[in-house]
């Protein structure tokens, strides 16, 4: 058996998320189906994170074990010829034996996109959260600084998350205005050792509360100290979230 590492980009708008679910269309289902068409082999693929319905990826990493002897460049071309327009395999590589996309990950990077202002962008609405208010980016950035470091992030975990530990390390967190016209768009970039279920979306929702002036930046520290999900802000909608990169 060979182990493969694949890097995949996708638009999550029309999918139930990464994971196969009965009666729904998933990224995993499409990729496994493409592989079966190309090689005649049925495989199970594991992604670095099970992105939710509507969430996008520019650098999702997938591991699988195969028997096919097709070379990586041949698999890359053939898979892209058998996947929908909104899923692209960017890279196929030989991996070390027993490589696992989840267990072997050391760092993940996410981006959350927000539009702030009185008029929404009709073109970009599947790729951001439209907030019809003027947001204070400087205050939001001050809030970001309380997230950096090792903390128990259970307060930013949605119900349904299953993990042995809720302690994670955030290496970087920053929000900035993206170059865009005529609409004002913001990008929240966060990099960490790992993320809990809906963690980035709850962080984004909390920072927007600060941006609206409803909370002060040090509220983030209070949320972390409370270890209470109900103390944090709302869960931001899925379409603004992008998995950018995974390190190993």
Secondary structure, 3 states (H helix, E strand, C coil): CEEEEEEEEECCCCCCECCCCCCCCCHHHHHHHHHHHHHCCCCCCEECCCCECCCEEEEEEEEEEECCCCCHHHHHHHHHCCCCCCEEEEEEEECCCCCCCCCCCCEEEEEEEEEECCCCCCCCHHHCEEECCCCCHHHHHHHHHCCCEEEECHHHCCCCCCCCCCEEEEEEEEEEEECCCCCEEEEEEEEECCCCCCHHHHHHHHHHHHHCCCCCCCHHHHHHHHCCHHHCCCCCCHHHEEEEEEEC
